[in-house]
Amino acid sequence: MGIEEKLPAGFLLSTVEGLAGYMRKASMWPVTFGLACCAIEMMAVGTPDYDIARFGMERFSATPRQADLMIVAGRVSQKMAPVVRQVYDQMPNPKWVISMGVCASSGGMFNNYAIVQGVDHIIPVDIYLPGCPPRPQMLLNAIIELHKQVQSTPLGVNRVAAARAAEEAALQATPTHQMKGLLA
Amino acid sequence: MNPYVPILFMLGLGFAFAALSVGASLVVGPKRYNRAKLEAYECGIQPSPHPAGGGRVPIKYYLTAMLFIIFDIESVFLYPFAVAFNRLGLFALVEMVLFILTVFVAYAYVWRRGGLEWD
């Protein structure tokens, strides 16, 4: 920009939002929340073949107190639901959630009374990742998408304005039960 | 200047950095209260209730500690004897045997009175 050209060599300018976003995304520690089969794919992402360590995320912390990201990998049963909520509550802010696989996103193939039909009934989700199970590359793609979101999160006054704009957009959008799909 | 003064300075600097970090985060950081954040982490379930003050501690721990002190002090006396006894002659041997017999009386008493039973 204009200022950087006039400064002597060796200076780099950035914004507080950019710096905070970079620091938040650069070593986001996931909490170990592998529930079912998707956990195997999550473990595979930890292997050197797909390597989650290049994002600084190889340290899956068992305690939610030191975790930033909750990858809900697997189906959430009705018995497990309060556990999911308690672990999510015990994570300090800022925290993000990826619901990995179709069972965490919407109940998946288990359309019954025993499985919670989507973990977003319990906790707010940032990225939904379909797949049964999603391949490790798909999980990495979801993580990269989340990193893009985290890098560009507005802070302070911008955050309030973005929240207000999101609320406006949600109020203007068509409600789910009136969505007609491609045939209408 | 004493060559070790910079170490003391580094110590002070480290302490000041820690204090500044904690203080700054207390002042500047957001406070988002959530009851679960203050509860003990018990893998997601509600933590089991503990009695206030730690509850009643069983007396057997005190008894074990007392017995340890007595016999540990005895063994401390035995260490230098064990190292030097071949230079000390008969007098030291008789002396040490009398000492061990004295403590052995205490040991026999504890044994017969059930002090070595854990439950």
Contacts between the chains, C-beta under 8 A, distances in Angstrom:
chain1	res1	chain2	res2	distance
A	63	B	41	5.9
A	64	B	41	6.8
A	65	B	41	6.7
A	82	B	44	7.6
A	82	B	45	7.8
A	83	B	43	7.4
A	83	B	44	3.4
A	83	B	45	6.3
A	84	B	44	7.2
A	86	B	36	5.6
A	86	B	44	4.6
A	86	B	45	7.1
A	86	B	46	7.4
A	87	B	43	8.0
A	87	B	44	4.6
A	89	B	34	5.3
A	89	B	35	7.8
A	89	B	36	3.5
A	89	B	37	6.7
A	90	B	36	5.0
A	90	B	37	5.8
A	90	B	39	7.4
A	90	B	41	5.9
A	92	B	37	6.9
A	93	B	30	7.2
A	93	B	32	5.5
